[in-house]
Amino acid sequence: MKLLRSIAVFTAAVSAVLTLTVPAGAGNEKYVEADIKGAKAAVLVESSTGQALCGLNENARLPVASVTKIMTLLIAAERIDAGKLSFSDIAVCSEHANSMDGSVIWLETGEEMSVGDLAKSVVIASANDACVMLAEHISGSEEAFVAEMNKRAAELGMTDTHFVNCVGFDDENHYSSARDIAVMAAELRKHNCYDEFLMTRLDSVRTGTSRETQLLNTNKLITSYSGITGLKTGTTDAAGYCFCGTAKRGNMELTAVVLGCGSDSDRFSAAENLLDFGFENYERVTPRPDIAELLEIPVEGGIKQGVDTRFSEVPELILKKGSGARIKYHYSRAGSVAAPVEKGQLLGFVTMEIGGEVIGNAKITAAESVPKLDYARCADYILKAFFSF
């Protein structure tokens, strides 16, 4: 019964944590301090935990322009890391890729270009023709690639997202949300294949030829914001000025998403304000439950009378600066357990609170296995004891 009560405590703890970390329209008053410059939607998220620190209309479905390309780049990065795609691979431009307008590197039908140069063109200059050419090289057609984009979005839990194309052209059925963008951005940041491109201000493709094309990074924060690590701009008539920016200071990386701003300068100012708000007010904390609470739990019918315990799955928490010292720990564990006991078996929980509000939890598990004491083992122990005299 004690373990059942522990499970009830754990369930309540999980519910409370989900309420805290995925606010639905909560915390908008924080934007008084973090001016978002009239954005239609915005969110600030700690990347590794997915914890939202503040948000405005963060689940609203909106056009997101070239911020869409984060998913295109993610799918390519996953294939690169899986060994299914390489920067040295050569792609061929189709008529469809050649037909793209907007930001382009003027690819010609039949032209060959490496995957590395295509990715560089997408990351730095948001080139639409390079993006489609890359998508076609991976999946055979843009349509097939977009199906893969929607499949990956569903796998990531991006419930307010649907893609119609791989570049972000306006379409009433092509949309995402600030929260979903933060999710796919955090997933992309797990891959380092684009790190150099993300921080390159100016580069070129077809270098040294008559068709050399310069690439100017659309992310203006890479030269001005301390700790910036990426990521992607987007602009169309329907979407307005959009931006997803990531930055890391110390052990904390933040993702700021702003959608529907009225100008280029507004989107970067809004993102800066969000990132500043996060770094100035929050910190990443590793909870430290008391090891003195790792009590031996009695084992019934085992080869040992008790089993040692340990803490597992202790979460990293993103807390207001200075509040880590106020964490209170509540321990709930089984009074006893029947053999056999498996190493890692759940035996209890640690609930963490600040001011009576649950902020996280960890498990208390068996530190070792304790087999059941059956007839064969009893006989074995008796024989060993007899011959030891």
N, C-alpha and C positions, 0 to 999 in steps of 0.2 A: 504493500500500500504506500510505503514511503516513496518508492520509485515512481509510482503512479502520480503521487502528489508533485514529485519533481518534474514529471513530464508536463503537468498542468502549468506549473510555474514557467517552464521553458516556453510553452506555447504562448502564454501571455507575454513573455519577454520578446519573442519573435514578432508578435503583432505590434507591440509598442515600438520596436526598432524600425519596422517597416513604415509605421506612421511618421516617425521622425525623419527617416532618410529619404523618403519620396513624398515630399509635401505636395498637396494639390492646391496650388494658389496661395500657400502660406508663405509668410516671410516677405511679402511685397513691400512692407514698410522699410526694409533694408535698402531699397532703392533710393530712399531719401539721401542716404550716404553714398550710394553707388549710382550716380546719375547715368541712366541708360539712353539719354538723348532721344527720347521719343520712339524707341524701338517698339514694334508691335508685339514682340515676344522675346524673352531672354531667359537664360538660366546660367548659374554658376555651379559647377560640379567638381568635387575632388575626384580625380581620374581613377585612381586605383581602387577606391571603395565604391564609387558611383554615388556617393552621398551628395545630395543637392544642398547647397548652402543658402540659396535664395532663388526665386524664380517668378517670372511674370508671364502669364499665359503660356507656360512652358510646354503644355500638351496641345496647344492649338495647331491645327493642320494648315500649313502655309506653304506657298511656293518658296523654294530655297535656292534657286539659280544654281550656280556652279559649286556650291557647297555639296551638292549631289556627288561630285567627283571624289569625295572622301570614300564613299562606298566602292566606286570604281577602283581606286587605289588600294583599298583594303583587300578586295578580291585578288588583285594582282600580287600584292605583298604575300598573301597566304599561299599562293601558288609558288612564289619565289622561295619562300622558306620551306615549302614542302618538296622542293627540287623539281617541280613540274614546269617551271618557267625560269628563264635567266635573262639578265640584262644584255647578254651577248646574242640572244636569239634575234633573228631578222624577220621583220614583218613587212607585208606588202600593202600599199595603199589601194583601197577599192574606190570605185566611183562614188559610193555612198560617203566614205570618209572625206573624199575630195570635195564633196558638195557642202560641207559644213561652213557656216559663216560665223560672224562674231570674232572672238579671239582665236586666231589660227596661226599656224606656221607655214601655210601655203603648200601643203602636201599635194603632190601631183599623182594622178591615177597611175598605178604601176610602180611608183617610187618605193624603194626599199629604205628602211630605217631600223635601227636596233631598238629593242624593247627599252633599253636603258635611256636612249635619247627621247623616246616617246614618253616615258615616265617623267623624265626631267622636264619636258615641255608641258606636261599636265601639271606637275607640282609647282613649277616656278611661274609659268605664264598662263596656266589654265587653258591651254590650247584645245579647242573643241575637236579639230580634225585629228590631232594626235590621240585624244581620248577615245574617239570612235575606232581608230585604227588599232589601238591597243585592245579594246573590247573585242573587235572582230578577230584579232589574232588569238585571243584566249578561247572564245566560244564559237567562232565561225560566223557569227552575225551579231549585230547590235541587239536584235530582238532576243536571241538566245542568252546573251550576256545580261540583259535587263531582267530576264526571268531568274537568273542566278542572283542578281542584286536583290530582288524581292524575297527570294528564298533565304538569303543570308540575313536580311533585315528581320524576317520572321524568327530565325534562329536566335537572334540577339534580343528578341522581345520588343522590337521597334513597332509597336501597335498603331502608331499614328503616322506611318510612312507608306507610300506607294510610289514606285518609280515607273516612268513611261519611257525614258531615255537615259543614257549614261552620262550626259553632260549637264543637264539641268535646264533645258529649254522649257519655257512656260507651257503648261498644259493643265487643264482643270483636274486631271487625274494624276498629276505628278505633284507630290507634296511630302512634307515631313514636318517635324516639330523640333523646337529647341532642345527638348529633353532627348529625343531620339538621336539627334545629331551629336549630342554629347556622348551618347552610348557608342556610336560607331567611331567617333573620334578617339575615344579612350581605347577602343579595340585596335585601331590603326596604330596608336602610339606604342603598342606592344611589339611592333616590328620596326627595325632600325634601317631598313634598306633605303629609305628616302631621307634620312637625317641630313645628309650633305645638301641635297636639293632644297630642303625646307629652309635652310639657313643661308642659301646663296642669293645674293641680291641681283647679280647680273651674270648671265652666261650666254651661250649660243649653241645652236645645232648647225650642222653642215659647215663647221668651222673651217676656214681657209679656202672655201670654194666661192664661186660667183653667186651662189644662193645662200650664203651664210645668213642665218636669221638670229637676231638677238632675242634673249628671253629676259624680261624684267619681272622680278618677283612682285606679285600683287599684294603681298602681305607687308605693309609698311612698318609693322611693329618689329620686324627682325633687326632693324638698325637702331631702335629707340627704347625697347622695353627690356628691362633686366630679367633674365631667366626665360625669355621667349623660346619656345621649341617648335612652333608651327602656328597656323595650319592652313586654312583655306578661306578665300573670299568667294563672293558670288553676287552678281548684279544682273537683274533684268527689269523690264518695265513693271511686271506684276509683282516680283519679289522685293523690289527696292534694293537697298544696300545691305548685304548680309555678311556675317563673318563668324567663323569659329576659330578661336585662338587658344593655344595651349602654352602654359609656362610652368617652369619648375624652379623652386627655390628650396634648398635644403632637401628634406625627404618628402616634400609635398608638391604634387603636380596638379594644377587646376585647369579646367576647361571652361571657357566663357563662350557662350553662343548668343549672338544678337541677330534678330531677323527684322526686316522691314524698316530699316533706318532711312532717313531722308537724304543723306549725303554720305560721300566717301569718308569725310573726316568724322562724321557722327558715329559711324560704325566702329572705327578704331578707338575713338574717345570712350565710347560706351564699353567696349571690351577692356580697355585699360582700367576704367573705373571699377568694373566688376573684379578683375584680377587683383587690383590694389585692395579692394574690400576684403577679398578672401585672404590674401597674404598678411594683411594688417590685423585681422581679427581672429583667425583660426590657426590651429596647429595640429599636427599628426601626433597622436599619443598611443603608446603601447601600454595597455593595462597590465598591472602586475598583481595578480591574486596572491594571497599569502600562502607560501609553501607549507607553512605550519598547519594549514587546513587539509593537506594531503594525507588524510588519516587512512590507516589500514582498515579495510572493510572485511568483516568476518565472512568466511566461506563455509557453506554447509555441504558436507559430503565430498570435500576436496582432498587432494594429497597434502595441501597446506591448510591451515586454519584461517588464514587471512590472505588478502591480496593488496599489494601496494597500488597506489593511484597516482595519476598525474593530470595536469591540465592540458587540454588540447583545443585546437581551433579558437585560440584567443584572438579576437579581432583587433585590427588597427582601427582606432577611432579618430574622427575629425571633430575637435572640440574647440569651443571658444578659448582663446589663450588664457592660461592661468587656471582653468577649471579642472585640469587633470588631477590636481591634488585633492579635489573634493569628491572623487569617485568613492562610493561605498560599495563593498562587495558582500553579497549574501550567498551562502553556501547551502546547497540542498543535495543530499546524497542518500543512497540506499542504506538501510540499517544492516542488511546482510544480503548475500547473494548465493544462489545454489550453484554447485559445480556441475558441468565444467564452465570455467570462465575463460573467455578468449581475450588475448592481448588487444587493447583498444576498445573493449566492450564498454558501452555507456553505463555509468554507475551513478551519475549525478550531474548537477549543473552549478555554474556560478553566474549569478545575475548582478549586473553593474548598474548603479543608479547615481544620479546627481540630483539632489533636491527632490527625491521621491520619484523622479522620472527615469524609466528604464532606458539606458543608452546602449546596452550591448549584453552579450552573454557568452559563456564558454562552457565546454564540457569537462566533466570529471570522468576519466576513463581508467580502465585497468592497465597498469604498467607492465603486466606480465600475464602469461596464461597459467591457469591452475586446473589441471586435469581432474576428472572425477576419480575418487578412490573406489575402484571396483575390486572384485574378487581376485583377479589376476594380479593387480598391483599390490594388493594386500599380501598375497603369497610371495611375490617377489621381494617385498620389504622384509618379510619374516625370514626368508632364506638368506638375504644379505646380512641381516642382523645376526643370524645364527653363525654364519661362517666368519663373521668379523671378530668373534671371541677367540 
